[in-house]
Structure formats: C-alpha cells, structure tokens
Amino acid sequence: MRRWPYILIVDDDPDFRTGLRMALEMKGYQVEESANGQEALDRLVEKPPLLVLLDLQMPVMNGREMLQRMRAQPGLLDLPVVIISGFGFEWEAELMGAQGYIGKPFEPQELERTIANLLRPKLVTVKAAQPEKSH
C-alpha cells in the first residue's frame, strides 16, 4: 500500500490540532487533521500517512476503537501510531498496538524525538552501490 508523505493528527480539540499542525509544518512536515476516529479511518483508507498522532478521548469514535479498527485492516497493520493524550499510560498504548505514547501536556522536543525515531527508517533510503566500471 502506498504511503503519502504526511502526518495525520487525530484530536477533537481544534486549537490543539492547529497548534500541533503549525509546529510540525515549521519542522518541514506535511500535516492533515481529523476531528475524530471515524473521520480519520475514512481518510486512512483513502490516503494512508507515514504516521498518526492519536488522541484517546474523542466523540463519535475514540482513539482506542480507532486503533483497534486500524489494526484489523491488513493495509494499516504496520502504520506507526503515537498516542498523545492526557488519559492513558505508555504500557496501555503498547498493548493497544501504538508505537509510542506522549502525555499531555508535553515538551515539543519529546514529540520531535518520537516522530524522528519512527519516521527516520521510512524516510532514509540507502542508495545501492553501483558496480565499478572496468577500463
């Protein structure tokens, strides 16, 4: 499945989404937003991102249910998810199938490190060594 070079923020707080979007865009990331889990799932199926930043407490479909439904779809099994929430724990995030957990409020550097660690392997490509030409 083709991944699109953007990060999806899933959070019901429009001010939080806007602030996070601006911070990530200043770092050079492309960002899209969803206000709840159902909206995000619809977007993921159409256009899977490189990474999902997911809140747990949301109306319509919460983060736990969204993550469970994501992991049930073969094309989304290995899509990295970082839970960003004031509710929940790191061990709980791992049990749910997330690759990281950041508690709200958080330091921007903590988020930057987490994103870089998850995306670096996906963004770095190793150029195959070209055979030397013989003369």
CNS distance restraints for C-alpha pairs under 8 A (distance, minus, plus):
assign (resid   1 and name CA) (resid  75 and name CA) 6.13 0.50 0.50
assign (resid   2 and name CA) (resid  48 and name CA) 7.22 0.50 0.50
assign (resid   3 and name CA) (resid  47 and name CA) 7.11 0.50 0.50
assign (resid   3 and name CA) (resid  48 and name CA) 5.21 0.50 0.50
assign (resid   3 and name CA) (resid  49 and name CA) 5.44 0.50 0.50
assign (resid   3 and name CA) (resid  50 and name CA) 5.95 0.50 0.50
assign (resid   4 and name CA) (resid  47 and name CA) 6.47 0.50 0.50
assign (resid   4 and name CA) (resid  48 and name CA) 5.96 0.50 0.50
assign (resid   4 and name CA) (resid  49 and name CA) 4.90 0.50 0.50
assign (resid   4 and name CA) (resid  50 and name CA) 6.28 0.50 0.50
assign (resid   5 and name CA) (resid  30 and name CA) 6.86 0.50 0.50
assign (resid   5 and name CA) (resid  49 and name CA) 6.08 0.50 0.50
assign (resid   5 and name CA) (resid  50 and name CA) 5.78 0.50 0.50
assign (resid   6 and name CA) (resid  29 and name CA) 6.56 0.50 0.50
assign (resid   6 and name CA) (resid  30 and name CA) 4.65 0.50 0.50
assign (resid   6 and name CA) (resid  31 and name CA) 5.26 0.50 0.50
assign (resid   6 and name CA) (resid  32 and name CA) 6.94 0.50 0.50
assign (resid   6 and name CA) (resid  49 and name CA) 5.15 0.50 0.50
assign (resid   6 and name CA) (resid  50 and name CA) 5.80 0.50 0.50
assign (resid   6 and name CA) (resid  51 and name CA) 7.22 0.50 0.50
assign (resid   7 and name CA) (resid  29 and name CA) 7.16 0.50 0.50
assign (resid   7 and name CA) (resid  30 and name CA) 6.31 0.50 0.50
assign (resid   7 and name CA) (resid  31 and name CA) 4.87 0.50 0.50
assign (resid   7 and name CA) (resid  32 and name CA) 6.33 0.50 0.50
assign (resid   7 and name CA) (resid  49 and name CA) 5.64 0.50 0.50
assign (resid   7 and name CA) (resid  50 and name CA) 5.90 0.50 0.50
assign (resid   7 and name CA) (resid  51 and name CA) 5.00 0.50 0.50
assign (resid   7 and name CA) (resid  52 and name CA) 5.86 0.50 0.50
assign (resid   7 and name CA) (resid  53 and name CA) 7.37 0.50 0.50
assign (resid   8 and name CA) (resid  31 and name CA) 5.90 0.50 0.50
assign (resid   8 and name CA) (resid  32 and name CA) 4.95 0.50 0.50
assign (resid   8 and name CA) (resid  33 and name CA) 5.55 0.50 0.50
assign (resid   8 and name CA) (resid  34 and name CA) 7.31 0.50 0.50
assign (resid   8 and name CA) (resid  40 and name CA) 7.98 0.50 0.50
assign (resid   8 and name CA) (resid  49 and name CA) 6.36 0.50 0.50
assign (resid   8 and name CA) (resid  51 and name CA) 6.37 0.50 0.50
assign (resid   8 and name CA) (resid  52 and name CA) 4.80 0.50 0.50
assign (resid   8 and name CA) (resid  53 and name CA) 6.14 0.50 0.50
assign (resid   9 and name CA) (resid  17 and name CA) 6.62 0.50 0.50
assign (resid   9 and name CA) (resid  21 and name CA) 7.72 0.50 0.50
assign (resid   9 and name CA) (resid  31 and name CA) 7.28 0.50 0.50
assign (resid   9 and name CA) (resid  32 and name CA) 6.31 0.50 0.50
assign (resid   9 and name CA) (resid  33 and name CA) 4.79 0.50 0.50
assign (resid   9 and name CA) (resid  34 and name CA) 6.23 0.50 0.50
assign (resid   9 and name CA) (resid  52 and name CA) 6.06 0.50 0.50
assign (resid   9 and name CA) (resid  53 and name CA) 4.84 0.50 0.50
assign (resid   9 and name CA) (resid  54 and name CA) 6.27 0.50 0.50
assign (resid  10 and name CA) (resid  17 and name CA) 7.72 0.50 0.50
assign (resid  10 and name CA) (resid  33 and name CA) 5.97 0.50 0.50
assign (resid  10 and name CA) (resid  34 and name CA) 4.80 0.50 0.50
assign (resid  10 and name CA) (resid  35 and name CA) 5.77 0.50 0.50
assign (resid  10 and name CA) (resid  36 and name CA) 6.11 0.50 0.50
assign (resid  10 and name CA) (resid  37 and name CA) 6.90 0.50 0.50
assign (resid  10 and name CA) (resid  40 and name CA) 6.56 0.50 0.50
assign (resid  10 and name CA) (resid  52 and name CA) 7.28 0.50 0.50
assign (resid  10 and name CA) (resid  53 and name CA) 6.06 0.50 0.50
assign (resid  10 and name CA) (resid  54 and name CA) 4.88 0.50 0.50
assign (resid  10 and name CA) (resid  55 and name CA) 6.06 0.50 0.50
assign (resid  11 and name CA) (resid  16 and name CA) 7.56 0.50 0.50
assign (resid  11 and name CA) (resid  17 and name CA) 6.43 0.50 0.50
assign (resid  11 and name CA) (resid  33 and name CA) 7.86 0.50 0.50
assign (resid  11 and name CA) (resid  34 and name CA) 6.56 0.50 0.50
assign (resid  11 and name CA) (resid  35 and name CA) 5.18 0.50 0.50
assign (resid  11 and name CA) (resid  36 and name CA) 6.14 0.50 0.50
assign (resid  11 and name CA) (resid  54 and name CA) 6.45 0.50 0.50
assign (resid  11 and name CA) (resid  55 and name CA) 5.14 0.50 0.50
assign (resid  11 and name CA) (resid  58 and name CA) 6.80 0.50 0.50
assign (resid  12 and name CA) (resid  17 and name CA) 7.93 0.50 0.50
assign (resid  12 and name CA) (resid  34 and name CA) 7.69 0.50 0.50
assign (resid  12 and name CA) (resid  35 and name CA) 4.45 0.50 0.50
assign (resid  12 and name CA) (resid  36 and name CA) 5.83 0.50 0.50
assign (resid  12 and name CA) (resid  55 and name CA) 7.84 0.50 0.50
assign (resid  12 and name CA) (resid  57 and name CA) 7.97 0.50 0.50
assign (resid  12 and name CA) (resid  58 and name CA) 5.58 0.50 0.50
assign (resid  12 and name CA) (resid  59 and name CA) 7.33 0.50 0.50
assign (resid  13 and name CA) (resid  17 and name CA) 6.30 0.50 0.50
assign (resid  13 and name CA) (resid  35 and name CA) 7.30 0.50 0.50
assign (resid  14 and name CA) (resid  18 and name CA) 6.08 0.50 0.50
assign (resid  14 and name CA) (resid  35 and name CA) 7.49 0.50 0.50
assign (resid  15 and name CA) (resid  19 and name CA) 6.15 0.50 0.50
assign (resid  16 and name CA) (resid  20 and name CA) 6.05 0.50 0.50
assign (resid  17 and name CA) (resid  21 and name CA) 5.88 0.50 0.50
assign (resid  17 and name CA) (resid  33 and name CA) 6.95 0.50 0.50
assign (resid  18 and name CA) (resid  22 and name CA) 6.13 0.50 0.50
assign (resid  19 and name CA) (resid  23 and name CA) 6.25 0.50 0.50
assign (resid  20 and name CA) (resid  24 and name CA) 6.13 0.50 0.50
assign (resid  21 and name CA) (resid  25 and name CA) 5.99 0.50 0.50
assign (resid  21 and name CA) (resid  31 and name CA) 6.08 0.50 0.50
assign (resid  21 and name CA) (resid  32 and name CA) 7.73 0.50 0.50
assign (resid  22 and name CA) (resid  26 and name CA) 6.14 0.50 0.50
assign (resid  23 and name CA) (resid  27 and name CA) 6.65 0.50 0.50
assign (resid  24 and name CA) (resid  28 and name CA) 6.59 0.50 0.50
assign (resid  24 and name CA) (resid  29 and name CA) 5.52 0.50 0.50
assign (resid  24 and name CA) (resid  30 and name CA) 7.56 0.50 0.50
assign (resid  24 and name CA) (resid  31 and name CA) 7.25 0.50 0.50
assign (resid  25 and name CA) (resid  29 and name CA) 4.85 0.50 0.50
assign (resid  25 and name CA) (resid  30 and name CA) 6.02 0.50 0.50
assign (resid  25 and name CA) (resid  31 and name CA) 6.82 0.50 0.50
assign (resid  33 and name CA) (resid  40 and name CA) 7.90 0.50 0.50
assign (resid  34 and name CA) (resid  39 and name CA) 5.86 0.50 0.50
assign (resid  34 and name CA) (resid  40 and name CA) 5.28 0.50 0.50
assign (resid  35 and name CA) (resid  39 and name CA) 6.78 0.50 0.50
assign (resid  35 and name CA) (resid  40 and name CA) 7.51 0.50 0.50
assign (resid  35 and name CA) (resid  58 and name CA) 7.88 0.50 0.50
assign (resid  36 and name CA) (resid  40 and name CA) 6.28 0.50 0.50
assign (resid  36 and name CA) (resid  58 and name CA) 5.89 0.50 0.50
assign (resid  36 and name CA) (resid  59 and name CA) 6.38 0.50 0.50
assign (resid  36 and name CA) (resid  60 and name CA) 6.32 0.50 0.50
assign (resid  36 and name CA) (resid  61 and name CA) 5.99 0.50 0.50
assign (resid  36 and name CA) (resid  62 and name CA) 6.85 0.50 0.50
assign (resid  36 and name CA) (resid  63 and name CA) 7.92 0.50 0.50
assign (resid  37 and name CA) (resid  41 and name CA) 6.07 0.50 0.50
assign (resid  37 and name CA) (resid  58 and name CA) 7.47 0.50 0.50
assign (resid  37 and name CA) (resid  60 and name CA) 7.02 0.50 0.50
assign (resid  37 and name CA) (resid  61 and name CA) 4.70 0.50 0.50
assign (resid  37 and name CA) (resid  62 and name CA) 5.73 0.50 0.50
assign (resid  37 and name CA) (resid  63 and name CA) 6.03 0.50 0.50
assign (resid  37 and name CA) (resid  65 and name CA) 7.62 0.50 0.50
assign (resid  37 and name CA) (resid  66 and name CA) 5.14 0.50 0.50
assign (resid  38 and name CA) (resid  42 and name CA) 6.33 0.50 0.50
assign (resid  38 and name CA) (resid  60 and name CA) 6.80 0.50 0.50
assign (resid  38 and name CA) (resid  61 and name CA) 5.65 0.50 0.50
assign (resid  38 and name CA) (resid  66 and name CA) 7.03 0.50 0.50
assign (resid  39 and name CA) (resid  43 and name CA) 6.42 0.50 0.50
assign (resid  40 and name CA) (resid  44 and name CA) 6.05 0.50 0.50
assign (resid  41 and name CA) (resid  45 and name CA) 6.29 0.50 0.50
assign (resid  41 and name CA) (resid  66 and name CA) 6.94 0.50 0.50
assign (resid  41 and name CA) (resid  70 and name CA) 7.15 0.50 0.50
assign (resid  42 and name CA) (resid  46 and name CA) 6.62 0.50 0.50
assign (resid  43 and name CA) (resid  47 and name CA) 5.84 0.50 0.50
assign (resid  43 and name CA) (resid  48 and name CA) 7.18 0.50 0.50
assign (resid  44 and name CA) (resid  48 and name CA) 4.45 0.50 0.50
assign (resid  44 and name CA) (resid  49 and name CA) 6.96 0.50 0.50
assign (resid  44 and name CA) (resid  76 and name CA) 7.99 0.50 0.50
assign (resid  48 and name CA) (resid  76 and name CA) 7.74 0.50 0.50
assign (resid  49 and name CA) (resid  79 and name CA) 7.86 0.50 0.50
assign (resid  50 and name CA) (resid  79 and name CA) 6.90 0.50 0.50
assign (resid  50 and name CA) (resid  80 and name CA) 7.17 0.50 0.50
assign (resid  50 and name CA) (resid 119 and name CA) 7.25 0.50 0.50
assign (resid  50 and name CA) (resid 122 and name CA) 7.97 0.50 0.50
assign (resid  51 and name CA) (resid  79 and name CA) 6.43 0.50 0.50
assign (resid  51 and name CA) (resid  80 and name CA) 5.12 0.50 0.50
assign (resid  51 and name CA) (resid  81 and name CA) 5.92 0.50 0.50
assign (resid  51 and name CA) (resid  82 and name CA) 7.77 0.50 0.50
assign (resid  51 and name CA) (resid 119 and name CA) 7.57 0.50 0.50
assign (resid  52 and name CA) (resid  79 and name CA) 7.66 0.50 0.50
assign (resid  52 and name CA) (resid  80 and name CA) 6.37 0.50 0.50
assign (resid  52 and name CA) (resid  81 and name CA) 4.72 0.50 0.50
assign (resid  52 and name CA) (resid  82 and name CA) 6.25 0.50 0.50
assign (resid  53 and name CA) (resid  81 and name CA) 5.96 0.50 0.50
assign (resid  53 and name CA) (resid  82 and name CA) 4.95 0.50 0.50
assign (resid  53 and name CA) (resid  83 and name CA) 5.84 0.50 0.50
assign (resid  53 and name CA) (resid  84 and name CA) 6.41 0.50 0.50
assign (resid  54 and name CA) (resid  63 and name CA) 6.26 0.50 0.50
assign (resid  54 and name CA) (resid  81 and name CA) 6.86 0.50 0.50
assign (resid  54 and name CA) (resid  82 and name CA) 6.08 0.50 0.50
assign (resid  54 and name CA) (resid  83 and name CA) 4.66 0.50 0.50
assign (resid  54 and name CA) (resid  84 and name CA) 5.68 0.50 0.50
assign (resid  54 and name CA) (resid  85 and name CA) 7.72 0.50 0.50
assign (resid  55 and name CA) (resid  62 and name CA) 7.76 0.50 0.50
assign (resid  55 and name CA) (resid  63 and name CA) 5.70 0.50 0.50
assign (resid  55 and name CA) (resid  83 and name CA) 5.79 0.50 0.50
assign (resid  55 and name CA) (resid  84 and name CA) 5.17 0.50 0.50
assign (resid  55 and name CA) (resid  85 and name CA) 5.18 0.50 0.50
assign (resid  56 and name CA) (resid  62 and name CA) 5.57 0.50 0.50
assign (resid  56 and name CA) (resid  63 and name CA) 4.03 0.50 0.50
assign (resid  56 and name CA) (resid  64 and name CA) 6.05 0.50 0.50
assign (resid  56 and name CA) (resid  83 and name CA) 7.13 0.50 0.50
assign (resid  56 and name CA) (resid  84 and name CA) 7.52 0.50 0.50
assign (resid  56 and name CA) (resid  85 and name CA) 6.02 0.50 0.50
assign (resid  56 and name CA) (resid  87 and name CA) 7.06 0.50 0.50
assign (resid  56 and name CA) (resid  88 and name CA) 7.85 0.50 0.50
assign (resid  57 and name CA) (resid  62 and name CA) 5.49 0.50 0.50
assign (resid  57 and name CA) (resid  63 and name CA) 6.44 0.50 0.50
assign (resid  57 and name CA) (resid  85 and name CA) 7.62 0.50 0.50
assign (resid  57 and name CA) (resid  87 and name CA) 7.56 0.50 0.50
assign (resid  58 and name CA) (resid  62 and name CA) 4.70 0.50 0.50
assign (resid  58 and name CA) (resid  63 and name CA) 6.89 0.50 0.50
assign (resid  61 and name CA) (resid  65 and name CA) 6.39 0.50 0.50
assign (resid  61 and name CA) (resid  66 and name CA) 6.47 0.50 0.50
assign (resid  62 and name CA) (resid  66 and name CA) 6.25 0.50 0.50
assign (resid  63 and name CA) (resid  67 and name CA) 6.02 0.50 0.50
assign (resid  64 and name CA) (resid  68 and name CA) 6.23 0.50 0.50
assign (resid  64 and name CA) (resid  96 and name CA) 7.15 0.50 0.50
assign (resid  65 and name CA) (resid  69 and name CA) 6.18 0.50 0.50
assign (resid  66 and name CA) (resid  70 and name CA) 6.06 0.50 0.50
assign (resid  67 and name CA) (resid  71 and name CA) 6.19 0.50 0.50
assign (resid  67 and name CA) (resid  96 and name CA) 7.09 0.50 0.50
assign (resid  67 and name CA) (resid  97 and name CA) 7.37 0.50 0.50
assign (resid  67 and name CA) (resid  98 and name CA) 7.84 0.50 0.50
assign (resid  68 and name CA) (resid  72 and name CA) 6.48 0.50 0.50
assign (resid  68 and name CA) (resid  96 and name CA) 7.12 0.50 0.50
assign (resid  69 and name CA) (resid  73 and name CA) 6.88 0.50 0.50
assign (resid  70 and name CA) (resid  76 and name CA) 5.76 0.50 0.50
assign (resid  70 and name CA) (resid  77 and name CA) 6.82 0.50 0.50
assign (resid  71 and name CA) (resid  76 and name CA) 6.09 0.50 0.50
assign (resid  71 and name CA) (resid  77 and name CA) 4.79 0.50 0.50
assign (resid  71 and name CA) (resid  78 and name CA) 7.96 0.50 0.50
assign (resid  71 and name CA) (resid  97 and name CA) 7.59 0.50 0.50
assign (resid  72 and name CA) (resid  76 and name CA) 7.81 0.50 0.50
assign (resid  72 and name CA) (resid  77 and name CA) 7.09 0.50 0.50
assign (resid  73 and name CA) (resid  77 and name CA) 6.31 0.50 0.50
assign (resid  80 and name CA) (resid  98 and name CA) 6.82 0.50 0.50
assign (resid  80 and name CA) (resid  99 and name CA) 5.94 0.50 0.50
assign (resid  80 and name CA) (resid 118 and name CA) 7.15 0.50 0.50
assign (resid  81 and name CA) (resid  97 and name CA) 7.95 0.50 0.50
assign (resid  81 and name CA) (resid  98 and name CA) 4.94 0.50 0.50
assign (resid  81 and name CA) (resid  99 and name CA) 5.53 0.50 0.50
assign (resid  81 and name CA) (resid 100 and name CA) 6.75 0.50 0.50
assign (resid  82 and name CA) (resid  98 and name CA) 5.84 0.50 0.50
assign (resid  82 and name CA) (resid  99 and name CA) 5.73 0.50 0.50
assign (resid  82 and name CA) (resid 100 and name CA) 4.49 0.50 0.50
assign (resid  82 and name CA) (resid 101 and name CA) 5.46 0.50 0.50
assign (resid  82 and name CA) (resid 102 and name CA) 7.28 0.50 0.50
assign (resid  83 and name CA) (resid  93 and name CA) 6.72 0.50 0.50
assign (resid  83 and name CA) (resid  98 and name CA) 6.83 0.50 0.50
assign (resid  83 and name CA) (resid 100 and name CA) 6.18 0.50 0.50
assign (resid  83 and name CA) (resid 101 and name CA) 4.69 0.50 0.50
assign (resid  83 and name CA) (resid 102 and name CA) 6.16 0.50 0.50
assign (resid  84 and name CA) (resid 101 and name CA) 5.97 0.50 0.50
assign (resid  84 and name CA) (resid 102 and name CA) 4.82 0.50 0.50
assign (resid  84 and name CA) (resid 103 and name CA) 5.73 0.50 0.50
assign (resid  84 and name CA) (resid 104 and name CA) 6.45 0.50 0.50
assign (resid  85 and name CA) (resid 101 and name CA) 7.83 0.50 0.50
assign (resid  85 and name CA) (resid 102 and name CA) 6.63 0.50 0.50
assign (resid  85 and name CA) (resid 103 and name CA) 5.16 0.50 0.50
assign (resid  85 and name CA) (resid 104 and name CA) 5.26 0.50 0.50
assign (resid  86 and name CA) (resid 103 and name CA) 5.28 0.50 0.50
assign (resid  86 and name CA) (resid 104 and name CA) 4.58 0.50 0.50
assign (resid  86 and name CA) (resid 105 and name CA) 7.10 0.50 0.50
assign (resid  87 and name CA) (resid 103 and name CA) 7.48 0.50 0.50
assign (resid  88 and name CA) (resid  92 and name CA) 6.51 0.50 0.50
assign (resid  88 and name CA) (resid  93 and name CA) 7.40 0.50 0.50
assign (resid  89 and name CA) (resid  93 and name CA) 6.33 0.50 0.50
assign (resid  89 and name CA) (resid 101 and name CA) 7.23 0.50 0.50
assign (resid  89 and name CA) (resid 103 and name CA) 7.86 0.50 0.50
assign (resid  90 and name CA) (resid  94 and name CA) 6.46 0.50 0.50
assign (resid  90 and name CA) (resid 100 and name CA) 7.07 0.50 0.50
assign (resid  90 and name CA) (resid 101 and name CA) 5.17 0.50 0.50
assign (resid  90 and name CA) (resid 102 and name CA) 7.63 0.50 0.50
assign (resid  91 and name CA) (resid  95 and name CA) 6.32 0.50 0.50
assign (resid  92 and name CA) (resid  96 and name CA) 6.26 0.50 0.50
assign (resid  93 and name CA) (resid  97 and name CA) 6.46 0.50 0.50
assign (resid  93 and name CA) (resid  98 and name CA) 5.27 0.50 0.50
assign (resid  93 and name CA) (resid  99 and name CA) 7.50 0.50 0.50
assign (resid  93 and name CA) (resid 100 and name CA) 6.74 0.50 0.50
assign (resid  93 and name CA) (resid 101 and name CA) 6.11 0.50 0.50
assign (resid  94 and name CA) (resid  98 and name CA) 5.16 0.50 0.50
assign (resid  94 and name CA) (resid  99 and name CA) 6.41 0.50 0.50
assign (resid  94 and name CA) (resid 100 and name CA) 7.06 0.50 0.50
assign (resid 100 and name CA) (resid 114 and name CA) 7.31 0.50 0.50
assign (resid 102 and name CA) (resid 106 and name CA) 6.83 0.50 0.50
assign (resid 102 and name CA) (resid 110 and name CA) 7.79 0.50 0.50
assign (resid 102 and name CA) (resid 111 and name CA) 7.26 0.50 0.50
assign (resid 106 and name CA) (resid 110 and name CA) 7.01 0.50 0.50
assign (resid 106 and name CA) (resid 111 and name CA) 7.60 0.50 0.50
assign (resid 107 and name CA) (resid 111 and name CA) 6.93 0.50 0.50
assign (resid 108 and name CA) (resid 112 and name CA) 6.21 0.50 0.50
assign (resid 109 and name CA) (resid 113 and name CA) 6.09 0.50 0.50
assign (resid 110 and name CA) (resid 114 and name CA) 6.26 0.50 0.50
assign (resid 111 and name CA) (resid 115 and name CA) 6.11 0.50 0.50
assign (resid 112 and name CA) (resid 116 and name CA) 6.01 0.50 0.50
assign (resid 113 and name CA) (resid 117 and name CA) 6.05 0.50 0.50
assign (resid 114 and name CA) (resid 118 and name CA) 6.35 0.50 0.50
assign (resid 115 and name CA) (resid 119 and name CA) 5.98 0.50 0.50
assign (resid 116 and name CA) (resid 120 and name CA) 5.52 0.50 0.50
assign (resid 117 and name CA) (resid 121 and name CA) 7.66 0.50 0.50
assign (resid 118 and name CA) (resid 122 and name CA) 7.71 0.50 0.50
assign (resid 119 and name CA) (resid 123 and name CA) 6.06 0.50 0.50
assign (resid 120 and name CA) (resid 124 and name CA) 5.85 0.50 0.50
assign (resid 121 and name CA) (resid 125 and name CA) 7.92 0.50 0.50
